[in-house]
Amino acid sequence: MIINNNLQSIAGIYANHRSTNKVAQVAQDEVRGDEIHISTKAQNASEMLKKLNAMDDVRADRVAELENMISAGNYHVDSRELAASMLQSRF
């Protein structure tokens, strides 16, 4: 191959070709777009979370049951079990 003092013009053509390819690659990436795939486990967990968030924070039936037990004098708390439970949740 014979190059007649046109090294700069050849380098310019090469650089132009590289930048054109980069622009074409970027355009192709933009057309393709992003995708997301959610596993079945994640979908199930999401559904369960929605159901939990829809539930009431207070279980009215349990509250009524405890109120009845307290008013009837049938509600007793074992202090040892309570202390053990408190220590277990703290540590």
SVG drawing of the C-alpha trace seen along z (x, -y; Angstrom):
<svg xmlns="http://www.w3.org/2000/svg" viewBox="-67 -15 71 34">
<polyline fill="none" stroke="black" stroke-width="0.4" points="0.0,0.0 1.4,-3.4 0.6,-6.4 1.5,-9.7 1.8,-12.1 -1.9,-11.7 -1.5,-10.2 -3.6,-12.9 -6.5,-12.5 -6.4,-8.7 -6.4,-9.1 -9.3,-11.6 -11.3,-9.1 -10.6,-6.3 -11.6,-8.6 -14.8,-9.6 -15.6,-5.9 -15.2,-5.0 -17.4,-7.9 -20.1,-7.0 -20.1,-3.4 -20.4,-4.6 -23.4,-6.8 -25.0,-3.8 -24.4,-1.6 -26.0,-4.2 -29.0,-4.6 -29.4,-0.8 -29.2,-0.6 -31.9,-3.3 -34.2,-1.5 -33.9,1.8 -34.9,0.3 -34.8,1.8 -36.5,4.9 -37.4,6.3 -38.2,9.8 -39.9,10.6 -39.7,14.1 -42.8,16.0 -41.6,16.0 -41.3,12.2 -44.7,11.8 -46.2,14.1 -44.4,12.1 -45.8,8.9 -49.3,10.2 -49.0,11.3 -47.6,7.9 -50.6,6.2 -53.0,8.5 -51.2,7.8 -51.3,4.1 -55.0,4.3 -55.7,6.0 -56.7,4.1 -53.9,3.4 -56.2,4.3 -57.9,7.7 -61.3,6.6 -62.3,10.2 -59.2,10.9 -59.6,7.5 -63.2,8.3 -62.2,11.8 -59.5,10.3 -61.8,7.6 -64.4,10.3 -61.7,12.4 -60.4,9.4 -63.9,8.3 -64.8,11.8 -61.6,12.2 -60.4,15.1 -57.3,13.4 -54.1,14.3 -50.6,13.6 -47.7,15.9 -45.1,13.4 -42.2,15.9 -43.4,16.5 -43.9,12.7 -40.3,12.0 -38.8,14.8 -40.7,13.5 -39.5,9.9 -35.9,11.0 -36.0,13.2 -37.3,10.4 -34.7,8.0 -31.7,10.2"/>
</svg>
